[in-house]
Structure formats: C-alpha cells, structure tokens
Amino acid sequence: MLIARSLGEIGKRDDSAVTVGTFDGVHKGHRAIIKELTARASGGRSVVITFDPHPRTVVGTGEVRQLSSLDERLELIGSLGVDAALVLEFTKEFSRLSPKEFYVQYLIRGVGMREVIVGYDHMFGHDREAGIGEIRTLGREFGFEARVVDPVSVGGRIVTSSRIRELLLQGEVGRAEECLGRPYSLTGTVVKSDGRGTGIGFPTANIEPEFQHKLVPADGVYLVAADLGGVPLYGMMNIGYRPTFKPAGSRTIEVHLFDFSEMIYG
C-alpha cells in the first residue's frame, strides 16, 4: 500500500474510490467500509484518507486514549487490500475548513474520485457540521457517487471505537476482541525494573508502551500471546501495581512469559 502525506505524493486519479475517517482500531465496522471500498474500486484505485493526530486531541476536550497508533492503523488498513492511504495532518487551521472546501481541495481536485464510501454516521467539516446529505449534494454538483455502509453490530450493540474503549476500560478484553475482529494488542519496549520478580523465581518483563496515547486496559491479570522478534510466546500480564509487593510508584505493565528466561531489555 502506498502511504502518502501530501496530495503531491498520492497524485490525482479520477478512477479512485475513496473513504475518509480516523479509523481508530480498524474494527469490524471500519472493515465493512473498507471491504466495500476495495470492491467498488475494482478496475480503479482504492484510497483511505485518514488523519494524524486524532482530531479529538486537537478540537476536543483533551487527550484521547487510542486503540491504535498511526503505524498500527496503516498496517491494518494495508492488510485489507487498500491501494493507497493519504495521511493528513490535523491542525486547528485544517479543522476550520468548510465541508465543501475539504471535499473540493482534497477529494475532488486532490485525490480525484468517482465514488466515496462512508459509514452510516459519517460527519465532517468544521464542528462536524456536514453528513451524508451534504455529501450527496456535492456528488450531484461534482459528478461522483456516494455509497453508505450500514453499521455492524455485535451482541446487539453497534460497533464503534468508543464502545471498544469502554469495554477495555472495564477489562472486557474478550468482548473488545469480538468488536475488533482480532485480539487487542500493545506494542512496547522492555525496560529495566528492580528485578524482584527474578529473585523469587518469577521473572517479569516491564513493558513501556511505544505509543504514549495507547489505551491500556483495566487493571487486572490477563492471558497473553506475545511476539518477540517473530517468535510466538505465551504468558500472563499484570496491569496495575505489582500484586506481590506493596503498591508504590506509577502503574505498570508486567509480563511473565512461560518457559522463557532470556534477557530482553530494549
């Protein structure tokens, strides 16, 4: 998948099918949109336009704990057969574009498109003032089709990134996995601790998340599968204060890998 950070890098092709969104977590609802995108792009080009940083961190009330870093997001999108992704820097100035200005500058004259595919609740433009009705109006004016993808439900509730965040913060990782269509994952670096786990025959790896805005699930003990340089391993992970010792300091993520005792700092 081509990854572009400017219109010049992606180039204009009028046979493009395009979708737009943050796609945090690339969950089952997002996957339904992208599946429709790649199907509709047959014979042309499929393009995902996404944003970095997360729009809510710029125009919302503060930090958003996210389900995926930009790199994770792009890797997941690429795995679904998308031809190109355009990553747009989301700034205060960018957020002030009107819906028509955004579509004309980036989709119609920038990427070029014959069709746009969006989710049932898609909103865009300054203060999210426009939706599907406005897209169809623009489509009639500029000659492109607009297709809306129905929501995906799991357990009787519509799958959204917000819903998955709620589940993870409640420790419901199994139900979050059902909504994501894959296990939730954390990527990080093993950092040095005081080594007291090793001293009692229960060595643990302290993990520092690679992405500082990554949502860490609720405190608790979890069964985990780990990937260490391509080697699959299994173990237990504790999130919170170390259960063997008195609570002190900051929240930690500690993993004990079964039948594994190598030094893996960094």
Phi, psi and omega per residue, in radians:
M1 nan 2.273 3.044
L2 -1.261 2.296 3.063
I3 -1.996 2.049 -3.093
A4 -2.064 2.615 3.105
R5 -2.105 0.191 3.065
S6 -2.698 2.808 3.108
L7 -1.125 -0.574 3.124
G8 -1.113 -0.609 -3.121
E9 -1.285 -0.605 -3.060
I10 -1.521 -0.535 3.134
G11 1.288 2.745 -3.117
K12 -1.682 2.285 3.019
R13 -2.428 2.098 -3.068
D14 -1.327 -0.024 3.077
D15 -1.717 0.315 -3.084
S16 -1.432 2.447 2.881
A17 -1.799 2.307 -2.944
V18 -2.249 2.517 2.914
T19 -2.301 2.704 -3.046
V20 -2.299 2.350 3.067
G21 2.978 2.952 3.082
T22 -1.353 -0.666 3.076
F23 1.006 0.723 3.136
D24 -1.157 2.102 -3.127
G25 1.591 -0.364 -3.086
V26 0.798 1.041 -3.076
H27 -1.434 -3.036 -3.049
K28 -1.056 -0.612 3.091
G29 -1.147 -0.774 3.080
H30 -1.083 -0.712 -3.109
R31 -1.116 -0.593 3.082
A32 -1.134 -0.695 3.103
I33 -1.133 -0.798 -3.099
I34 -1.207 -0.597 3.053
K35 -1.073 -0.749 3.095
E36 -1.150 -0.674 3.124
L37 -1.021 -0.902 -3.086
T38 -1.166 -0.573 3.093
A39 -1.187 -0.750 -3.118
R40 -1.263 -0.362 -3.126
A41 -1.472 0.062 -3.097
S42 -0.869 2.159 -3.100
G43 1.500 -0.127 3.132
G44 -2.250 -2.525 -3.084
R45 -2.167 2.326 3.069
S46 -1.691 2.274 -3.075
V47 -2.304 2.271 2.992
V48 -1.847 2.178 3.016
I49 -1.798 2.146 -3.123
T50 -2.331 3.103 -2.963
F51 -2.260 2.616 3.044
D52 -2.614 2.217 0.023
P53 -1.285 3.126 3.108
H54 -1.009 2.251 -3.087
P55 -0.914 -0.624 -3.091
R56 -1.193 -0.380 3.087
T57 -1.320 -0.322 -3.122
V58 -1.678 -0.761 -3.048
V59 -2.026 0.037 -3.129
G60 -1.640 -2.705 -3.063
T61 -1.647 0.000 3.132
G62 2.657 -2.779 -3.056
E63 -1.106 2.473 3.059
V64 -1.996 2.118 3.031
R65 -1.298 2.120 -2.949
Q66 -1.827 2.705 -3.121
L67 -1.458 -0.336 -3.106
S68 -2.668 2.519 2.977
S69 -1.319 2.958 3.096
L70 -1.031 -0.769 -3.129
D71 -1.086 -0.731 3.113
E72 -1.118 -0.749 3.132
R73 -1.017 -0.849 -3.101
L74 -1.156 -0.653 3.103
E75 -1.107 -0.746 3.135
L76 -1.166 -0.737 3.125
I77 -1.102 -0.766 3.128
G78 -1.078 -0.586 -3.125
S79 -1.189 -0.250 -3.110
L80 -1.645 0.139 3.022
G81 1.554 0.321 3.120
V82 -1.308 2.473 -3.110
D83 -1.366 -0.698 -3.049
A84 -2.629 2.577 3.036
A85 -2.196 2.341 3.060
L86 -1.930 2.049 3.136
V87 -1.725 2.040 -3.132
L88 -1.795 2.326 3.089
E89 -1.241 2.155 -3.105
F90 -1.650 1.990 -3.123
T91 -2.191 2.989 3.054
K92 -1.010 -0.778 -3.135
E93 -1.084 -0.773 3.116
F94 -1.058 -0.673 -3.080
S95 -1.139 -0.324 -3.089
R96 -1.510 -0.064 3.084
L97 -1.083 2.427 3.039
S98 -1.267 2.803 3.106
P99 -0.939 -0.769 -3.116
K100 -1.179 -0.713 3.119
E101 -1.052 -0.757 3.139
F102 -1.086 -0.854 -3.091
Y103 -1.129 -0.784 -3.100
V104 -1.156 -0.814 -3.052
Q105 -1.229 -0.747 -2.991
Y106 -1.748 -0.681 -3.065
L107 -1.638 -0.835 -3.017
I108 -1.389 -0.925 -3.130
R109 -1.588 -0.343 -3.097
G110 -1.547 -1.325 -3.125
V111 -1.303 -0.614 -3.003
G112 1.389 2.427 3.116
M113 -2.837 2.687 3.023
R114 -1.866 -0.319 -3.085
E115 -2.742 2.519 3.017
V116 -2.069 2.394 -3.132
I117 -2.050 2.192 -3.095
V118 -2.374 2.852 3.070
G119 -1.372 2.902 -3.054
Y120 -1.061 -0.453 -3.054
D121 -1.959 0.385 -3.048
H122 -1.127 2.227 3.071
M123 -2.299 2.598 -3.091
F124 -2.748 3.019 -3.133
G125 1.530 3.066 -3.118
H126 -0.971 2.191 -3.110
D127 1.032 0.463 3.129
R128 0.874 0.826 -3.022
E129 -1.441 -0.224 -3.063
A130 -2.095 2.697 3.140
G131 -2.469 -2.600 -3.024
I132 -1.129 -0.638 3.114
G133 -1.048 -0.764 3.129
E134 -1.169 -0.630 3.091
I135 -1.084 -0.766 -3.139
R136 -1.152 -0.610 3.061
T137 -1.113 -0.780 3.088
L138 -1.114 -0.636 3.117
G139 -1.075 -0.726 3.106
R140 -1.157 -0.635 -3.120
E141 -1.270 -0.679 -3.020
F142 -1.924 0.018 2.994
G143 1.385 0.745 3.015
F144 -2.260 2.756 3.133
E145 -1.564 2.655 3.063
A146 -2.184 2.215 -3.128
R147 -2.144 2.322 -3.104
V148 -1.908 2.284 -3.135
V149 -1.728 2.307 -3.127
D150 -1.167 2.725 3.114
P151 -1.178 2.753 3.046
V152 -1.891 2.322 -3.133
S153 -2.008 2.530 3.032
V154 -2.311 2.197 3.138
G155 1.106 0.516 3.098
G156 1.442 0.076 3.128
R157 -2.196 2.480 -3.137
I158 -1.156 2.368 3.125
V159 -1.358 2.150 3.042
T160 -2.434 2.815 3.077
S161 -1.082 -0.672 3.132
S162 -1.085 -0.724 3.121
R163 -1.086 -0.719 -3.136
I164 -1.184 -0.675 3.069
R165 -1.035 -0.767 3.113
E166 -1.009 -0.806 -3.115
L167 -1.094 -0.760 -3.133
L168 -1.145 -0.675 3.126
L169 -1.225 -0.283 3.038
Q170 -1.656 -0.002 -3.111
G171 1.392 0.199 -3.094
E172 -1.541 1.154 -3.044
V173 -1.216 -0.524 3.108
G174 -1.146 -0.760 3.131
R175 -1.232 -0.587 3.055
A176 -1.111 -0.687 3.103
E177 -1.070 -0.684 3.108
E178 -1.068 -0.646 -3.128
C179 -1.345 -0.620 3.138
L180 -1.322 -0.543 -3.031
G181 1.461 0.228 -3.122
R182 -2.919 2.816 3.068
P183 -1.161 2.520 3.029
Y184 -1.223 2.505 -3.058
S185 -2.325 2.686 3.031
L186 -2.186 2.347 3.052
T187 -1.996 2.332 -3.118
G188 -2.851 -3.086 -3.130
T189 -1.918 2.455 3.066
V190 -1.381 2.140 -3.118
V191 -1.991 2.726 -3.060
K192 -1.283 2.412 3.060
S193 -2.069 -2.898 -3.115
D194 -1.414 -0.084 3.036
G195 1.323 0.216 -3.083
R196 -1.193 -0.483 3.091
G197 -1.122 -0.718 3.116
T198 -1.102 -0.647 -3.109
G199 -1.104 -0.426 3.136
I200 -1.887 0.293 3.068
G201 1.372 0.382 -3.122
F202 -2.392 1.198 -3.051
P203 -1.138 2.422 3.121
T204 -2.243 2.695 3.058
A205 -1.860 2.149 3.067
N206 -1.474 2.163 -3.055
I207 -1.831 2.259 3.023
E208 -1.870 1.975 -3.076
P209 -0.963 2.410 -3.134
E210 -1.171 -0.652 -3.092
F211 -1.813 2.002 -2.992
Q212 -1.160 -0.340 -3.141
H213 -1.694 0.153 -3.099
K214 -1.190 2.375 3.087
L215 -1.326 2.160 3.068
V216 -1.736 2.249 -3.101
P217 -1.025 3.014 -3.127
A218 -1.017 2.697 3.071
D219 -0.973 2.430 3.131
G220 2.811 -3.091 3.121
V221 -1.987 2.267 -3.027
Y222 -2.254 2.531 2.946
L223 -1.373 2.296 -3.067
V224 -2.295 2.688 2.906
A225 -1.920 2.331 -3.098
A226 -2.097 2.635 3.060
D227 -2.066 1.944 -3.107
L228 -1.991 1.618 -3.115
G229 1.071 0.630 3.130
G230 1.573 -0.060 3.125
V231 -1.683 2.078 3.130
P232 -1.347 2.298 3.136
L233 -2.385 2.812 3.127
Y234 -2.245 2.698 -3.125
G235 -3.058 -2.874 3.103
M236 -2.098 2.478 3.133
M237 -2.143 2.304 3.034
N238 -1.916 2.239 3.050
I239 -1.962 2.244 -3.122
G240 2.240 -2.549 3.059
Y241 -1.581 2.508 -3.082
R242 -1.029 2.145 -3.031
P243 -1.159 -0.364 -3.083
T244 -1.408 -0.338 -3.023
F245 -2.197 2.931 3.117
K246 -1.136 2.429 3.108
P247 -1.041 2.241 3.102
A248 -2.803 2.569 3.093
G249 1.365 -2.730 -3.052
S250 -1.590 2.941 3.101
R251 -1.118 2.446 -3.089
T252 -2.197 2.780 3.005
I253 -2.101 1.957 -3.093
E254 -2.112 2.354 -3.129
V255 -2.139 2.264 2.976
H256 -1.866 2.056 -3.133
L257 -1.634 2.310 -3.115
F258 -1.182 2.382 3.051
D259 0.924 0.744 -3.128
F260 -2.503 2.279 -3.097
S261 -2.444 0.277 -3.115
E262 -1.306 2.757 3.060
M263 -1.409 2.182 -3.040
I264 -2.319 0.490 3.121
Y265 -1.059 2.456 3.108
G266 1.408 nan nan
